[in-house]
């Protein structure tokens, strides 16, 4: 019975660590997150998924080593999307 409770407690702790809603709020640790208003946007999101999404597309050298055609196509699309975001961000920065 105690082992089952410990396992449940460990699972709840792991889930709590993965979500961006710790005590004091997500903005308690980062001035940038607080100032940019990301705290509300990131609240309740899975931090592991956010980290994986932040890695971006693979480099061209790594892309050439991929054998799976579907993966190559997906990475090329992600690269074009990232380049598009960079262009928009640059345009907004200088307007």
C-alpha positions as CSV (number, residue, x, y, z in Angstrom):
1,X,0.0,0.0,0.0
2,X,2.8,2.4,0.9
3,X,4.7,1.5,-2.3
4,X,1.6,2.3,-4.4
5,X,1.3,5.6,-2.7
6,X,4.9,6.4,-3.3
7,X,4.6,5.5,-6.9
8,X,1.5,7.7,-7.3
9,X,3.3,10.6,-5.5
10,X,6.3,10.2,-7.7
11,X,4.1,10.3,-10.9
12,X,2.4,13.4,-9.6
13,X,5.8,15.1,-8.9
14,X,7.0,14.2,-12.4
15,X,3.9,15.6,-14.0
16,X,4.2,18.8,-11.9
17,X,7.9,19.2,-13.0
18,X,6.9,18.8,-16.6
19,X,4.2,21.5,-16.5
20,X,4.9,25.3,-16.5
21,X,2.8,26.1,-13.5
22,X,5.0,25.8,-10.5
23,X,4.5,27.6,-7.1
24,X,4.8,31.3,-7.6
25,X,3.9,31.0,-11.2
26,X,6.1,30.5,-14.3
27,X,7.3,34.1,-14.2
28,X,8.8,33.7,-10.7
29,X,12.1,32.5,-12.1
30,X,12.5,34.5,-15.3
31,X,12.4,38.3,-15.7
32,X,12.3,37.8,-19.5
33,X,9.3,35.5,-19.3
34,X,7.5,38.0,-17.0
35,X,8.3,41.1,-19.1
36,X,7.5,39.5,-22.4
37,X,4.1,38.3,-21.2
38,X,4.9,34.6,-21.9
39,X,3.9,33.5,-18.4
40,X,0.2,33.4,-19.4
41,X,0.9,31.8,-22.7
42,X,3.1,29.1,-21.3
43,X,1.0,28.3,-18.2
44,X,0.1,24.6,-18.1
45,X,2.2,23.7,-21.1
46,X,4.5,20.6,-21.1
47,X,8.0,21.9,-20.7
48,X,9.5,18.8,-22.4
49,X,7.4,19.5,-25.5
50,X,8.4,23.1,-25.4
51,X,12.1,22.2,-25.2
52,X,11.8,19.8,-28.1
53,X,10.1,22.4,-30.2
54,X,12.8,25.0,-29.4
55,X,15.5,22.8,-30.9
56,X,14.4,23.8,-34.4
57,X,15.3,22.1,-37.7
58,X,18.4,20.0,-38.2
59,X,21.5,21.4,-39.8
60,X,22.1,20.8,-43.5
61,X,24.9,18.3,-42.8
62,X,22.7,16.2,-40.5
63,X,19.8,16.5,-43.0
64,X,22.0,15.0,-45.7
65,X,22.7,12.0,-43.5
66,X,19.1,11.2,-43.0
67,X,17.9,8.3,-45.1
68,X,14.2,8.5,-44.6
69,X,12.7,10.7,-47.4
70,X,9.7,11.7,-45.3
71,X,12.1,12.9,-42.5
72,X,14.1,14.9,-45.1
73,X,10.9,16.5,-46.4
74,X,9.7,17.4,-43.0
75,X,13.0,18.9,-42.0
76,X,13.1,21.0,-45.2
77,X,9.6,22.3,-44.5
78,X,10.7,23.2,-40.9
79,X,13.8,24.9,-42.3
80,X,11.7,27.0,-44.7
81,X,9.3,27.8,-41.9
82,X,12.1,28.9,-39.6
83,X,13.7,31.0,-42.3
84,X,10.3,32.6,-42.9
85,X,9.9,33.5,-39.2
86,X,13.4,35.0,-39.2
87,X,12.5,37.2,-42.2
88,X,9.3,38.4,-40.5
89,X,11.2,39.0,-37.2
90,X,13.9,41.0,-39.0
91,X,11.3,43.0,-40.9
92,X,9.4,43.8,-37.7
93,X,12.6,44.7,-35.9
94,X,13.5,47.3,-38.5
95,X,10.1,48.9,-39.1
